[in-house]
Amino acid sequence: MKLSTLKPRIQTISSTLSEVQSDSWRADKRTSAQRGYSYKWQQARAAYLLKHPLCVMCTANAGIEATEYMAIAEECMRRGIPLPTAATVVDHSVAHRGDMKVFWDSSLWQSLCSHHHSADAQRRDNENDSRWNIA
């Protein structure tokens, strides 16, 4: 009985998945490694998260302007608030769109928690969202 209700749900889910546009820089890159997210990226990502372990958006939402971990921790202790969420993602603050010079420019990276990466950063990358246009 349960299997008969599964098929309509699968069709609904698959119809909501977006496809890569043919004019997208990703169109001919099927794997994450082909898009630049190779073992070298995984190593760089891990090193960056060690140096920048907290989500920059959670930190900003808490009203903390410090960027160094110890300064953030001291400010949280002084104000009696919990530390911002740990970052799990290194995001490109400027969409690289396949440009490897931009991809590897660590000054354009930011640490994000998975919530902010999936919500705010992905919305920013949408070209039709004018709130995030970067000059």
C-alpha positions as CSV (number, residue, x, y, z in Angstrom):
1,M,0.0,0.0,0.0
2,K,2.8,2.4,0.8
3,L,4.6,1.8,-2.5
4,S,1.6,3.1,-4.4
5,T,1.9,6.5,-2.7
6,L,5.7,6.7,-3.3
7,K,5.5,7.1,-7.1
8,P,3.6,10.4,-7.1
9,R,6.0,11.8,-4.5
10,I,9.1,10.8,-6.6
11,Q,7.6,12.5,-9.7
12,T,6.9,15.7,-7.7
13,I,10.5,15.8,-6.3
14,S,12.1,15.2,-9.7
15,S,10.0,17.9,-11.4
16,T,11.3,20.4,-8.8
17,L,15.0,19.7,-9.5
18,S,16.6,22.4,-11.7
19,E,18.7,21.5,-14.7
20,V,21.9,23.2,-15.7
21,Q,21.3,25.7,-18.4
22,S,23.1,24.9,-21.7
23,D,24.8,28.4,-21.6
24,S,26.0,27.9,-18.0
25,W,29.8,27.5,-17.4
26,R,28.8,24.2,-15.7
27,A,27.1,22.7,-18.8
28,D,30.1,20.5,-19.9
29,K,31.4,19.8,-16.4
30,R,29.7,16.8,-15.0
31,T,31.7,16.2,-11.8
32,S,32.7,18.5,-9.0
33,A,36.4,17.9,-9.8
34,Q,35.8,19.2,-13.3
35,R,34.3,22.3,-11.7
36,G,37.5,22.8,-9.6
37,Y,36.4,21.0,-6.4
38,S,39.3,18.5,-6.5
39,Y,41.5,17.0,-3.8
40,K,43.5,20.2,-3.9
41,W,40.3,22.2,-3.1
42,Q,39.5,19.8,-0.3
43,Q,42.9,20.5,1.3
44,A,42.6,24.2,0.9
45,R,39.0,24.2,2.3
46,A,40.1,22.2,5.4
47,A,43.0,24.6,6.0
48,Y,40.7,27.7,5.6
49,L,38.1,26.3,8.0
50,L,40.8,25.7,10.6
51,K,41.7,29.4,10.4
52,H,38.1,30.6,10.0
53,P,36.0,28.2,12.0
54,L,32.8,30.3,12.5
55,C,30.1,31.2,10.0
56,V,30.6,34.9,9.0
57,M,26.9,35.4,8.5
58,C,26.0,34.0,12.0
59,T,28.7,36.2,13.4
60,A,27.4,39.3,11.7
61,N,23.8,38.4,12.7
62,A,25.0,38.4,16.3
63,G,26.2,41.9,15.8
64,I,29.9,41.0,16.2
65,E,32.3,42.8,13.9
66,A,35.5,40.9,14.9
67,T,36.9,38.4,12.4
68,E,39.5,36.5,14.5
69,Y,38.2,33.5,16.4
70,M,39.6,34.7,19.8
71,A,38.2,38.2,19.5
72,I,34.8,36.7,18.6
73,A,34.9,34.3,21.5
74,E,35.9,37.1,23.9
75,E,33.0,39.3,22.6
76,C,30.5,36.4,23.0
77,M,31.8,35.8,26.6
78,R,31.6,39.5,27.4
79,R,28.0,39.7,26.1
80,G,27.0,36.3,27.6
81,I,25.9,34.9,24.2
82,P,26.8,31.6,22.6
83,L,29.5,31.4,19.9
84,P,28.1,31.7,16.3
85,T,27.5,28.5,14.4
86,A,30.6,26.5,13.3
87,A,31.3,26.8,9.6
88,T,31.2,23.7,7.4
89,V,31.4,25.3,4.0
90,V,34.0,27.6,2.3
91,D,31.9,29.8,0.0
92,H,33.2,32.0,-2.9
93,S,31.8,35.4,-1.9
94,V,32.0,36.3,-5.6
95,A,30.6,33.7,-7.9
96,H,33.6,32.4,-9.9
97,R,31.6,31.0,-12.8
98,G,34.5,28.8,-13.8
99,D,37.2,31.5,-13.6
100,M,40.0,29.6,-11.8
101,K,41.8,32.9,-10.9
102,V,38.7,33.9,-8.9
103,F,38.1,30.3,-7.7
104,W,41.6,30.2,-6.0
105,D,41.6,33.8,-4.7
106,S,41.3,33.0,-1.0
107,S,40.6,36.7,-0.2
108,L,37.2,36.0,-1.9
109,W,36.4,33.0,0.3
110,Q,34.2,33.0,3.4
111,S,33.3,30.4,6.0
112,L,29.6,29.6,6.2
113,C,27.3,27.2,8.1
114,S,25.3,24.9,5.9
115,H,22.1,26.9,6.5
116,H,23.6,30.2,5.3
117,H,25.3,28.6,2.4
118,S,22.2,26.9,1.1
119,A,19.9,29.9,1.8
120,D,21.7,33.3,1.5
121,A,24.8,32.4,-0.6
122,Q,22.9,30.5,-3.2
123,R,20.3,33.3,-3.5
124,R,23.2,35.7,-4.0
125,D,24.5,33.6,-6.9
126,N,21.2,33.8,-8.7
127,E,21.9,36.4,-11.4
128,N,18.2,37.6,-11.3
129,D,18.4,38.6,-7.6
130,S,19.4,42.2,-7.7
131,R,19.9,42.5,-3.9
132,W,23.3,40.8,-4.2
133,N,24.7,42.5,-7.3
134,I,28.4,43.0,-6.6
135,A,30.0,45.9,-8.4
